[in-house]
Amino acid sequence: MTFTYDNVYLEDVSTVAGPYEANGPLGRYFDKVCKDFYCGTKTWEQAECRMLIDSVDLLLYKTNKLKNDIDLHISGDLLNQIVSTNYASASLKIPLIGIYSACSTSVLGMIIGSNMVDKEQITKCLVSTSSHNNGAEKQFRQPVEYGGPKKKTSTFTTTGAASFLFTNKKSMIRVESATIGTVVDLGVTDSNNMGAVMAPSAAATINQHLKSLKREVDYYDLILTGDLGIYGKKILKEYMQVEYNIDLKNYDDSACMIYDLDKQKVHAGGSGPACLPLVFNSFIFPKMLKGEISRVLLVATGALLSPTMVNQKLSIPSISHAISLEVTDDIL
C-alpha cells in the first residue's frame, strides 16, 4: 500500500547514542552520547528509557517547543510490551500511540504520523524509537554475560534513541510518499542471520514503491535500508536483480555505516530499531539541509523474531516499510 502526501514536513530530528556508536565513524554527529551502557541508570532497560526521554527533550529544545505543543507521540522499541516506550511516555505526558514492528518501527511510525498530519487530524507529531544492545540480547538470544560466540553473519544491536518532528508547517524537507510493506517469509530459521531474513521483504517493498509510483530506481539520490548488514546488503542487491530486474543504484545500508567494521567487533554490522534513524538523523538529514542530497528513500527492515517460535523450529518472517523524503522545491 502506497500513499502520497501534500502537506507533511519534517521539521527537525534528534539523536542519543551509546558508547559503541559514539566510537564509530558517525560519533561526532550525534546530539548526545552515553559513556556506558547504563546512561546513569541502574539497568539496561532503564537506560533505554532514559535515552528515549532525552531524545524527545532534545528535539523539543531544538525546535523551541513545549510538550503541550505536541499533539501526538508515536513510538516503539524491541522490548516486551514496548516497555521503554511506555515508561518514557509516563514521564513525558504526551498522548501516545505505542507500536511494534521490530527494526522497521521507525518508518512505520513516520507513516502513521504523516497520514494523520496530512489528513489534518493533528498538526505536530513526534515519532521516536530506541534499542539497547544488552537488553535486546538478553531478550532475544542470551545474556551478554554468557559470552557465547557469534556467527559472522550476526549483527550488533545499536544502543540509542532517535526522534523526529512532523508538522504541517512548511520546512526544508517534506514527506513525499510512503509504502507499507507486506510480511515475507522465505523459510530462514537462523536467528543469527537477520540480513538473510530481511532482505527479501526490503526488496518487495522497494519494488512495490517504485511500481506504485511508476518510478525508476535512480529517481532517488539515496536508498537507505535499515539494518541488513554486510551480508544482507549483498543479498538485497542480488535479489533485486534476479527477482525484479532492478539494479539497485545509489544504495547503502545503515548497519554498514554506523560502525567501523574493520576495527569494532560487531560482526556483520549494526541492527535494531535505532540503527536507521541514528544514521539518517545524524548524517543524512544534515546533508539534505545543505542541499547535498535531494531525494531519499528510507527503508526500515524488521525481522519479526520470536524466541518462542524459533525454539519450535519455525522460520522467521520479516517486514519492511519505506518513506520518501525530499528537499522542498523552493530550496532546490
C-alpha positions as CSV (number, residue, x, y, z in Angstrom):
1,M,0.0,0.0,0.0
2,T,1.5,3.3,-1.1
3,F,0.5,6.8,0.0
4,T,1.4,10.3,-1.4
5,Y,1.3,13.4,0.7
6,D,0.6,17.1,0.1
7,N,1.2,18.8,3.4
8,V,3.6,17.0,5.7
9,Y,7.1,18.3,6.6
10,L,10.0,17.0,8.7
11,E,10.9,20.0,10.9
12,D,13.9,18.6,12.9
13,V,15.4,15.4,14.4
14,S,17.4,14.3,17.4
15,T,19.8,11.5,18.4
16,V,21.1,9.9,21.5
17,A,23.8,7.2,21.0
18,G,25.5,4.6,23.1
19,P,29.3,4.1,23.6
20,Y,29.9,1.8,20.6
21,E,28.0,4.2,18.3
22,A,30.0,7.1,19.8
23,N,33.2,5.4,18.9
24,G,32.1,4.7,15.3
25,P,32.6,6.8,12.2
26,L,29.4,8.9,12.9
27,G,30.2,9.5,16.6
28,R,30.9,13.3,16.2
29,Y,27.5,13.8,14.6
30,F,25.2,12.6,17.4
31,D,23.4,15.2,19.6
32,K,24.2,13.3,22.8
33,V,26.2,10.2,23.7
34,C,26.2,7.9,26.7
35,K,29.6,7.0,28.1
36,D,28.5,3.5,29.1
37,F,25.5,1.1,28.6
38,Y,23.8,2.3,31.8
39,C,23.4,6.0,30.9
40,G,23.3,7.0,34.6
41,T,20.6,4.4,35.5
42,K,20.7,1.0,37.2
43,T,19.7,-1.3,34.4
44,W,19.9,-1.6,30.6
45,E,16.1,-1.3,30.2
46,Q,16.1,1.9,32.3
47,A,19.0,3.2,30.2
48,E,16.9,2.7,27.1
49,C,14.0,4.6,28.7
50,R,16.4,7.4,29.6
51,M,17.8,7.7,26.1
52,L,14.3,7.8,24.7
53,I,13.2,10.6,27.0
54,D,16.4,12.5,26.3
55,S,15.9,12.3,22.5
56,V,12.4,13.8,22.9
57,D,13.6,16.5,25.3
58,L,16.5,17.4,22.9
59,L,14.1,17.7,19.9
60,L,11.7,19.9,21.8
61,Y,14.6,22.1,22.8
62,K,16.0,22.3,19.2
63,T,12.5,23.2,17.9
64,N,11.7,25.6,20.7
65,K,8.5,23.7,21.6
66,L,6.9,22.5,24.8
67,K,5.4,19.1,25.5
68,N,1.9,20.7,25.4
69,D,2.6,21.9,21.8
70,I,2.8,18.3,20.6
71,D,-0.5,16.6,19.6
72,L,0.8,13.0,19.5
73,H,3.8,10.9,20.2
74,I,4.3,7.6,18.2
75,S,7.0,5.4,19.5
76,G,8.1,1.8,19.8
77,D,11.0,-0.4,20.7
78,L,12.2,-4.1,20.9
79,L,11.5,-5.0,24.5
80,N,8.4,-7.0,25.5
81,Q,5.3,-4.8,25.9
82,I,7.4,-1.9,24.4
83,V,8.3,-1.1,28.0
84,S,10.9,1.6,27.0
85,T,8.2,3.5,25.2
86,N,5.6,3.1,27.9
87,Y,7.8,4.1,30.8
88,A,9.2,7.0,28.9
89,S,5.7,8.1,28.0
90,A,4.6,8.0,31.6
91,S,7.3,10.7,32.2
92,L,6.7,12.7,29.0
93,K,2.9,13.0,29.4
94,I,2.2,13.4,25.7
95,P,-0.6,11.4,24.1
96,L,0.9,8.1,22.9
97,I,0.4,5.5,20.1
98,G,2.8,2.7,21.0
99,I,3.7,0.5,18.1
100,Y,5.8,-2.6,17.4
101,S,7.3,-3.5,14.0
102,A,10.7,-4.8,15.2
103,C,13.5,-2.9,13.5
104,S,11.1,-1.4,11.0
105,T,9.3,0.5,13.8
106,S,10.8,3.9,13.0
107,V,9.4,4.2,9.4
108,L,6.1,2.7,10.4
109,G,5.7,5.4,13.0
110,M,6.7,8.0,10.4
111,I,4.0,6.7,8.0
112,I,1.3,6.7,10.7
113,G,2.2,10.2,11.8
114,S,2.4,11.5,8.3
115,N,-1.0,10.1,7.4
116,M,-2.6,11.9,10.4
117,V,-0.8,15.2,9.7
118,D,-1.8,15.1,6.0
119,K,-5.4,14.5,6.9
120,E,-5.3,17.4,9.3
121,Q,-6.2,15.2,12.3
122,I,-3.1,16.6,14.1
123,T,-0.6,19.3,13.3
124,K,2.5,18.3,15.3
125,C,3.6,14.7,15.7
126,L,6.7,13.3,17.4
127,V,7.9,9.9,16.2
128,S,10.6,8.0,18.2
129,T,12.3,4.7,18.6
130,S,15.0,3.1,20.6
131,S,17.1,0.0,21.2
132,H,19.7,-1.3,23.6
133,N,22.3,-3.9,22.7
134,N,22.4,-5.7,26.1
135,G,18.7,-5.5,26.7
136,A,17.9,-6.9,23.2
137,E,20.5,-9.7,23.5
138,K,19.1,-10.8,26.9
139,Q,15.6,-10.9,25.5
140,F,16.1,-12.4,22.0
141,R,19.2,-14.6,22.4
142,Q,21.2,-15.0,25.6
143,P,22.5,-12.6,28.2
144,V,25.8,-11.0,27.2
145,E,27.4,-12.3,30.5
146,Y,27.3,-15.8,29.0
147,G,30.0,-14.7,26.5
148,G,28.6,-17.0,23.8
149,P,30.3,-17.0,20.4
150,K,28.7,-15.2,17.5
151,K,28.4,-16.2,13.9
152,K,30.0,-13.9,11.3
153,T,26.5,-13.2,9.9
154,S,25.2,-11.9,13.2
155,T,24.7,-8.2,13.8
156,F,25.2,-5.9,16.8
157,T,22.1,-4.2,18.1
158,T,22.6,-0.5,18.3
159,T,22.2,1.3,21.6
160,G,20.5,4.6,21.2
161,A,17.3,6.6,20.6
162,A,16.1,9.0,17.9
163,S,13.1,11.3,17.4
164,F,11.5,13.1,14.5
165,L,9.1,16.0,14.5
166,F,6.5,16.1,11.7
167,T,4.3,19.1,11.1
168,N,2.1,20.8,8.5
169,K,4.3,23.9,8.7
170,K,6.4,24.1,5.6
171,S,10.1,23.4,6.1
172,M,13.1,22.3,4.1
173,I,12.2,18.7,3.9
174,R,8.8,17.3,3.0
175,V,7.4,13.8,3.2
176,E,6.6,12.9,-0.4
177,S,5.2,9.3,-0.3
178,A,5.4,6.1,1.7
179,T,4.8,2.4,1.2
180,I,3.6,-0.1,3.9
181,G,5.2,-3.5,3.3
182,T,3.8,-7.0,3.5
183,V,5.2,-9.8,5.6
184,V,7.6,-12.1,3.7
185,D,8.8,-15.5,4.9
186,L,11.3,-17.4,2.7
187,G,12.0,-20.1,5.3
188,V,15.1,-18.7,7.0
189,T,15.4,-20.2,10.5
190,D,18.8,-18.8,11.6
191,S,18.3,-16.1,14.3
192,N,21.9,-15.0,13.8
193,N,21.4,-14.1,10.1
194,M,18.9,-11.3,10.2
195,G,20.2,-9.9,6.9
196,A,19.1,-13.0,5.0
197,V,15.7,-12.9,6.8
198,M,15.0,-9.2,6.0
199,A,16.5,-8.7,2.5
200,P,13.5,-10.3,0.7
201,S,11.0,-8.0,2.4
202,A,13.2,-5.0,1.7
203,A,13.3,-6.0,-1.9
204,A,9.5,-6.5,-2.1
205,T,8.8,-3.1,-0.5
206,I,11.3,-1.2,-2.7
207,N,9.8,-2.8,-5.8
208,Q,6.3,-2.1,-4.8
209,H,7.1,1.5,-4.0
210,L,8.7,2.1,-7.4
211,K,5.9,0.2,-9.2
212,S,3.1,2.1,-7.5
213,L,4.6,5.5,-8.3
214,K,5.9,4.4,-11.7
215,R,9.5,5.4,-10.9
216,E,12.9,4.2,-11.9
217,V,15.3,3.3,-9.1
218,D,17.6,6.3,-10.0
219,Y,14.8,8.7,-9.0
220,Y,16.4,8.7,-5.6
221,D,19.8,10.1,-4.7
222,L,20.0,7.6,-1.9
223,I,18.1,4.5,-0.9
224,L,19.0,3.7,2.6
225,T,17.9,0.4,4.3
226,G,17.8,-0.2,8.0
227,D,20.0,-3.0,9.3
228,L,20.7,-5.7,6.7
229,G,24.4,-5.7,7.5
230,I,27.2,-6.6,5.0
231,Y,25.7,-10.0,4.0
232,G,22.1,-8.8,3.9
233,K,23.1,-5.8,1.8
234,K,24.7,-8.1,-0.7
235,I,21.7,-10.4,-0.7
236,L,19.4,-7.5,-1.3
237,K,21.3,-6.2,-4.4
238,E,21.4,-9.7,-5.9
239,Y,17.8,-10.5,-5.1
240,M,16.6,-7.2,-6.6
241,Q,18.4,-8.0,-9.8
242,V,17.2,-11.6,-10.1
243,E,13.6,-11.2,-8.8
244,Y,12.7,-7.8,-10.2
245,N,15.4,-7.0,-12.8
246,I,16.3,-3.8,-10.8
247,D,19.9,-2.7,-10.5
248,L,19.9,-1.1,-7.1
249,K,21.8,2.2,-7.5
250,N,22.7,5.0,-5.1
251,Y,22.2,2.5,-2.3
252,D,23.6,1.9,1.2
253,D,22.7,0.2,4.4
254,S,22.7,1.9,7.8
255,A,24.1,-1.2,9.5
256,C,27.3,-0.9,7.4
257,M,27.6,2.8,8.2
258,I,27.2,3.2,11.9
259,Y,30.2,1.1,13.0
260,D,33.8,0.7,11.8
261,L,33.5,-2.8,10.6
262,D,37.3,-3.3,10.4
263,K,38.0,-2.0,13.9
264,Q,34.9,-2.6,16.0
265,K,33.8,-6.2,16.9
266,V,30.3,-6.0,15.5
267,H,30.5,-8.9,13.0
268,A,28.2,-8.1,10.1
269,G,27.3,-4.6,11.3
270,G,24.6,-2.8,13.2
271,S,20.9,-3.7,13.8
272,G,18.0,-2.6,16.0
273,P,15.2,-0.1,15.5
274,A,17.6,2.8,16.4
275,C,20.1,1.9,13.6
276,L,18.4,3.6,10.6
277,P,17.2,6.7,12.5
278,L,20.6,7.2,14.1
279,V,22.3,7.2,10.8
280,F,19.7,9.3,8.9
281,N,19.2,11.8,11.7
282,S,22.9,12.4,12.4
283,F,24.4,12.1,8.9
284,I,21.9,12.2,6.1
285,F,19.4,14.8,7.4
286,P,22.2,17.5,7.6
287,K,23.2,16.7,4.0
288,M,19.6,17.2,2.9
289,L,19.5,20.6,4.7
290,K,22.7,21.6,2.9
291,G,21.2,20.6,-0.5
292,E,23.9,17.8,-1.0
293,I,21.1,15.2,-1.2
294,S,17.6,15.9,-2.5
295,R,15.7,12.7,-2.6
296,V,16.0,9.9,0.0
297,L,14.0,6.7,0.3
298,L,14.3,5.2,3.8
299,V,13.5,1.5,4.0
300,A,13.3,0.2,7.6
301,T,13.8,-3.5,7.8
302,G,12.3,-5.7,10.5
303,A,12.8,-9.3,11.4
304,L,9.7,-10.4,13.3
305,L,11.7,-12.7,15.5
306,S,10.0,-14.6,18.4
307,P,12.3,-16.8,20.5
308,T,9.3,-19.0,21.3
309,M,8.7,-19.7,17.6
310,V,12.4,-20.1,16.8
311,N,12.6,-22.7,19.6
312,Q,9.7,-24.5,17.8
313,K,12.0,-24.7,14.7
314,L,9.8,-22.3,12.7
315,S,11.2,-19.8,10.2
316,I,11.4,-16.1,10.8
317,P,9.1,-13.7,8.9
318,S,10.1,-10.1,8.1
319,I,8.5,-6.8,7.0
320,S,9.9,-3.6,5.6
321,H,8.4,-0.1,5.3
322,A,9.5,2.8,3.1
323,I,9.2,6.5,3.2
324,S,10.3,9.1,0.7
325,L,11.7,12.4,1.9
326,E,12.5,15.3,-0.5
327,V,14.1,18.7,-0.2
328,T,11.3,21.2,-1.0
329,D,11.2,22.8,-4.4
330,D,11.8,26.3,-3.3
331,I,15.0,25.2,-1.6
332,L,16.2,23.4,-4.7
